[in-house]
Structure formats: structure tokens, C-alpha cells
Amino acid sequence: MVENTKLAESPNVNCLESRRCPQCSSHGPFEVSISTWVLLYDDGTDYAEHGSVEFDDESPAKCPSCGYSGKFGDLDESRQ
């Protein structure tokens, strides 16, 4: 007997839209290695006002639910 294994529809509608773990099917959150730009002063940063975060499909990513490690692009459902 073959079971219907349709995956749950993604609850994500922003930067994790169409992303899920290929190992456990979690929709996140995920750990992603990012690059960030800040305005650096002598006494620290003003990240809240001037910060920006950059990542792409080649950025290392991990699923904290099951420990899967790969690239952020590996989480794209259309590639699985």
C-alpha cells in the first residue's frame, strides 16, 4: 500500500517562502551564514539605523530541527 505523502503547505510568505528542509521537511527557522554591513564607529556600531544583511543560495545553511547542513539554495522546494 502506498501512502499519500503530500507535504504541508508552506506557512512562509517572506524570505523563507518555498523553503523547507530536504531531510525533515521543516519550514524553519533555519541558521544561515550571512554577510553584514554596518556603520562602524570608534565606540561600536549603529546597526539598527545603518545595518544590512546579505545572503544568497550559496550561503551555508543548517536546519536546527534535524541538523541537516547544506546551502540555502538546497532548501528551495523546487530543487528537491
GIPE-V757931 format. One record per backbone hydrogen bond with DSSP energy under -1.0 kcal/mol. NH is the residue of the N-H (numbers start at 1). CO is the residue of the C=O. Records with the same first field share a line. If there is no record, write none. Layout:
BEGIN
NH->CO ; CO
END
This chain:
BEGIN
17->14
19->16
20->75
21->26
25->21
31->62
33->60
35->54
37->52
41->44
44->41
46->39
50->46
51->47
52->37
54->35
59->56
61->70
62->31
63->68
67->63
70->61
72->59
73->57
74->71
75->72
76->73
77->18
79->76
80->77
END
